[in-house]
Amino acid sequence: MANQSHYAKLPTAAVSRRGPQQCLSSYGNFSNFLDVFRLPMFSNPRIRKYCVKLVLICVLCTVLITSFCSEILNLRNPGIYLNRLVATSNKRNTRTYQLTTQFKLDLLKGDLTMLENSGNAHNESNKEERRLPSCIIFGVSKCGTRAVLEYLKLHPDIVAPNVEINYFNNKSLQARGLSWYLQQMPYSRPGQITAEKSPDYFQHHECAKMIYGCNRDTKLLLLLRDPVVRLVSQYMQLVDKRPTLPAFEDWVINNRTREINMDIPSVAVSVYSRHLSHWLKVFPRRQFHIIESESLKKSPLQEMTQVERFLHLRPFYSSEDFYFNSSRGFYCVRMRATGKTKCMGKSKGREHIAVKKEVVEQLYRFYQPYNKELNDLLNMKFSWS
Ligand SMILES: Nc1ncnc2c1ncn2[C@@H]1O[C@H](COP(=O)(O)OS(=O)(=O)O)[C@@H](OP(=O)(O)O)[C@H]1O
């Protein structure tokens, strides 16, 4: 009876079609959501108004809470925060640049603590697993860095990824976190050293701090080549990819001043002392081993024996590991286990163009003071300095 009087006010069409009991069950199941508004309480305009307000407030609160939570999650994801921070600094405004460098260092520390807590950071565990590099070939491009990596990989106590990771000079890779970097490393046994080669780290000075932050004991291998020959080598690589590049002489000389154009990044890379001085502010000299490219080309065994000593590896290299490939003009390697031989790919050993004599002389004059600076920095003398 009570039910009947309750539903007596429902629209006659609804009652006549299904009857009160059917209506009740359909409200209960909300099979037709709009039927809810046929409840008697909604016939009161004030209640309807309050309900509409309530719904609007609920929607607003949901939107606010969702965006607040996603903001918190984003802030907790350092990668997203870092990208946002970097995106806000269109130009390399010094303050923002310093801020991001500092921020990246903080991120790195956080990541490292996480990896250390999970026992994955360095070479302490007894298991075969991925380990962060403790040796980095950080430069210089076109100086034989691939050759050294291939020679290093012959040693049973060295493992290394085959590709350049370029983690410390790439913001978007850093945003993936140190664990991403770790995933790029091959598995190693206890006692093996993980090495990495990314020669572009050299001219990206903040890499020094980042690598130090990651492992302050990192051993650094640096290859240096006659700066002018290195520049020509880099030009050959660039022109291979971009045949429209100007002729070498027009590329390196500023059209207006007729001076060597330092704004060309490849020209600046060969100013070794300027870059190395930054690295020497971060790492002590004893953690660097310098290899002269020309000497590596002539006597790989001698150079690799020195690398072996520098890395405190057990003596391994012998003359049977290297053989001179006269058609390539380089020493290639012979794998002991299989006897198979391996030479560098076609992108190494491109024929160099003949540069105009006066431009070559101008380039040597240009690099000369920097070469002197380099000798003083390292207390070394190079065949071309
Ligand atoms: N065995 C050996 N010893 C010394 N040097 C060698 C060796 N093999 C190759 N090369 C020279 O390395 C030059 C390429 O250097 P990189 O491997 O550092 O290039 S890259 O930056 O990775 O592209 C490359 O320079 P170019 O000849 O100008 O192409 C090679 O001359």
The ligand as a MOL file (V3000), in Angstrom:
LIG
                    3D

  0  0  0     0  0            999 V3000
M  V30 BEGIN CTAB
M  V30 COUNTS 31 33 0 0 0
M  V30 BEGIN ATOM
M  V30 1 N 93.6440 0.3430 -35.5960 0
M  V30 2 C 93.5520 1.6580 -35.5900 0
M  V30 3 N 94.3710 2.3950 -34.9000 0
M  V30 4 C 94.2460 3.7410 -34.9090 0
M  V30 5 N 93.3330 4.4150 -35.5900 0
M  V30 6 C 92.5120 3.6980 -36.2810 0
M  V30 7 C 92.5530 2.3150 -36.3100 0
M  V30 8 N 91.5840 1.8920 -37.0590 0
M  V30 9 C 90.9580 2.9910 -37.4970 0
M  V30 10 N 91.5320 4.0620 -37.0170 0
M  V30 11 C 91.1980 5.4580 -37.2560 0
M  V30 12 O 90.1160 5.7860 -36.4580 0
M  V30 13 C 89.4220 6.8000 -37.1270 0
M  V30 14 C 88.0240 6.6960 -36.6720 0
M  V30 15 O 88.0100 7.0610 -35.3300 0
M  V30 16 P 86.8540 6.6720 -34.3600 0
M  V30 17 O 86.6940 5.2060 -34.3240 0
M  V30 18 O 87.1340 7.3220 -33.0710 0
M  V30 19 O 85.6130 7.3230 -35.0920 0
M  V30 20 S 84.2050 7.6360 -34.4590 0
M  V30 21 O 84.3230 8.8640 -33.7130 0
M  V30 22 O 83.7990 6.5150 -33.6470 0
M  V30 23 O 83.3560 7.8290 -35.6430 0
M  V30 24 C 89.6120 6.5260 -38.6110 0
M  V30 25 O 89.8620 7.7640 -39.1970 0
M  V30 26 P 89.7570 7.9970 -40.7470 0
M  V30 27 O 90.8850 7.2200 -41.3630 0
M  V30 28 O 89.9580 9.4400 -40.9340 0
M  V30 29 O 88.4300 7.5030 -41.1740 0
M  V30 30 C 90.7980 5.6230 -38.6680 0
M  V30 31 O 91.8870 6.1880 -39.3190 0
M  V30 END ATOM
M  V30 BEGIN BOND
M  V30 1 1 1 2
M  V30 2 1 2 3
M  V30 3 2 2 7
M  V30 4 2 3 4
M  V30 5 1 4 5
M  V30 6 2 5 6
M  V30 7 1 6 7
M  V30 8 1 6 10
M  V30 9 1 7 8
M  V30 10 2 8 9
M  V30 11 1 9 10
M  V30 12 1 10 11
M  V30 13 1 11 12
M  V30 14 1 11 30
M  V30 15 1 12 13
M  V30 16 1 13 14
M  V30 17 1 13 24
M  V30 18 1 14 15
M  V30 19 1 15 16
M  V30 20 2 16 17
M  V30 21 1 16 18
M  V30 22 1 16 19
M  V30 23 1 19 20
M  V30 24 2 20 21
M  V30 25 2 20 22
M  V30 26 1 20 23
M  V30 27 1 24 25
M  V30 28 1 24 30
M  V30 29 1 25 26
M  V30 30 2 26 27
M  V30 31 1 26 28
M  V30 32 1 26 29
M  V30 33 1 30 31
M  V30 END BOND
M  V30 END CTAB
M  END
